[in-house]
Amino acid sequence: MKRRDFLAGTAILVLSTMNSRATVISGGLPWTPNAGSPPVPVRPGPWHYFTSDEGHAVEALADRIIPPDPQTPGGKDSGCAVFIDRQLAGPYGRSDGLYTRPPFMPGTKQQGAQSAKGPAASYRDALAALDKYCQSKHQGKRFPELSDQEKDDLLKGLEDEKVKLEGVDGKAFFAQVIKDVQQGFFADPLYGGNRDMVAWKMIGYPGARYNYLDWVDRHNERFPLPPVSIMGRTDWSPKT
Amino acid sequence: MSRKLPKKDVVIVGLGWTGSIMANELTDEGLDVIAIERGPWRDTPTEFPPNYAQDELRYRIRHELFLRPEQTTFTFRNKMDQTALPIRDWGSFMPPNGVGGGGVHWNAETFRFLPSDFVLKTHLTERYGASFLPQDMTIQDWGVTYDDLEQHYDAFEYLTGTCGTAGNLSGQIQEGGNPFEGPRSRPYPNPPQKQPFSHTLFAKAARDLGYKPFPQPSGNMSQAYTNPLGLHLGPCTYCGFCEWFGCGNYSKSSPQTTILPFLIRKSNFSLRDNSEVIRIDLDRSGKHATGVTFVDTGGVEWEQPADLVILSAYAIFNVHLLLHSKIGSPYDPAANTGVVGRNFTHQTISSVNGFFDNKKFNFNPFISSGSIGMCIDEFNGDNFDHGPHGFVGGGYMGQVQTNGRPIQSTLVPPGTPKWGAAWKSAVRDNYLSTVKPGTGVHGSFYSYRDVYLDLDPTYKDRFGRPLVRLTIDFHDNELKQNVFLTDKFAEIIRAMGAHTVDKQYRKGPYDSTDYQTTHLNGGAIMGTDPSTSAINRYLQSWDVPNLFVMGASAFPQNPGYNPTGTVAALAYWSAAAIRKQYLKNPAPLIHA
């Protein structure tokens, strides 16, 4: 239950019935001190959703989707697997808020996803199928143990539907991983990816600044300030 | 069994733009008004303050401020012989939820429609002949004219502080404005916003090609503004987090910034949030509404009696409530009878992305606002001769890029792999030098016999009521229109200096997963004939005279502009009819 539904004061009357959370607002704008719903930053540490093997596989996938280069870390070191893990452990992984009533019937592409399975369960099944495929085709090696070339060949095969995973739509799964890895790379670092704002530095995006009044008519000039996250910047904290 | 609440003069269903306008107008008349809103109270300090409003993942990707499909959704199919399936996650449009409605998270593009848009059928038939129109096209005149609405457009623009350059002041064409627009009685209340580099470059290229570019009319403030209700808006900071987001700076016109703080202080107004109206109640005659029944979040059913019912939910939910309340005859496309669900339309959007040399062009795409941009109107409505082209309709087009948010704005030239080292370096090399207009071509969507709304036979909402079923596909007329407009748009992007243009034509079949706009229209359209419209020219139900239905559900077809200016003008127009005529004699304002 949200705090503001309990607001006291003249403005709000909570209906006097059991279980009711509807309120009547009149006389003035509802207001309560310190109301708000700021985001909770992801903490580093163990996987929340993935098993250790799953986590390693997603890190390896992230590093082929966004390979490291001398200037910018890859998907793994920028935290994309941590991002996906925390997302799958949360409302997104469970399809919270989506319409999940049956019947589930196959439809056209234009009708959108019709699976009863949420993203978390889909990842689990697809990663297991990927592991099985690798071990059978590469003498018992798992995906992270393949060479970069072998990994890329496999992923291109998924994309072109030349590689088939057992019981899983490999093409759709890889498309989902690409989307999730790239979201983690570019989202605010508070979600676990884009560590130290590496992606924003790479492209020249200044982040959560929220005010460019002085810059809107400075045309064709490079914006000079470094990025800032919703959490601030590490160099804003006092050094110990 | 529902519990009965004390009777009110007026009950308003949904407190977005039209509900807020109606509440303010009718409380001015001294009436006792209650609004019932399905979603929560929303305000800036709690939900989108400037220290965390700029969160692309939370608000844009995960849809924090929108309706949850689990609460209610729609089923969808392209053709009448297909089985409709539920839209399980939002795609081609995004229904709002909560106080302020879509006004909280819109871009605030505040257009007027063309005078000819309101008399479309008559106008096109006179100019091109009836045989020029596709046989199954069901366009109609609105029953209201631009001249009827002018003062009401003006009222909304001054309420919301619209920023722009007039193109037509009382018939005199003005330099720098849109020369095709209908006459305005006075200038915009605020000058246009400043334009970033790429938007300025578009205007120059368009001018060089012989067009007349104008700044998009904007509800993001170019300067501080105090509206006629005494409410203050601050200047927009071009933060690049407008549509899908609430504004942390009180710089975007919304019910929260322009009406609610004034309205809520009136002793004859109250609001009940987190309460979903499930039915309009009728007396035994079926010709008179007695009020509405709603359910609170505890699942308790309540009856709110009232003398006058204003239906002001999102367009398709208006139709949902009419169908469930059995008001008006449901549309039957096979027999071509009935009205509720008829003439459902959306929009025909496309765009052209331009890739520029990064050594010469730096656009800083993150510096932008929701309704910034330079547009041209040469290819909108009937502003050009359609005779040689074999289609009707059109749209404005422009560099209206609203942001450079990196999850969705890191484009790569066509042919680049979707992942890997080549993708990564292409993202790095193109981010600052790419033009991504978004809704660059904002095309019309005219109405057809087989594009309509009804109740789904299989899927239900959380109250066990059938969902609304959308049957919608693009017709050849709109696809032809889109190719013509997109090609014209690409010429301008090319003329800006792009080395590569990527044309994103709108193609059939209509795809429920691909975002266009949230401009769904029709289903409870206005008109002059009760056999082809659900409401009369004052938005009064033909069947239940003490029920007025607001919103874009009234549009007989969708012109090539954003709808909110017209939706708001219609609300003021309807409110004036209620105040001046209906309250003196609560009866049908038009006798069919």
Interface residues (C-beta under 8 A of the other chain):
Chain A: K2 R4 D5 L15 T17 M18 N19 S20 R21 A22 T23 V24 I25 S26 G27 G28 L29 P30 W31 A35 G36 S37 P38 P39 R64 I65 I66 P67 D69 T72 P91 Y92 D96 G97 L98 Y99 T100 R101 P103 M105 G107 T108 K109 Q110 Q111 G112 A113 Q114 D152 L155 E159 I178 Q182 Q183 F186 A187 D188 Y191 A199 W200 M202 I203 G204 Y205 P206 G207 A208 R209 Y210 N211 Y212 L213 W215 V216 D217 H219 N220 E221 R222 F223 I230
Chain B: R3 P40 W41 D43 P45 T46 E47 P49 P50 N51 Y52 A53 Q54 D55 E56 L57 R58 I61 R62 R68 P69 E70 T73 F76 R77 N78 Q82 T83 A84 L85 P86 I87 R88 D89 G91 K194 Q195 P196 F197 T200 P235 T237 Y238 C239 G240 F241 G248 N249 L260 P261 I264 R265 S267 F269 S270 L271 R272 D273 N274 S275 D296 T297 G298 G299 V300 F361 N362 F363 N364 F366 I367 G404 P406 I407 T410 K418 W419 G420 A421 W423 K424 S425 V427 R428 Y431 L432 T458 Y459 K460 P509 Y510 D511 S512 T513
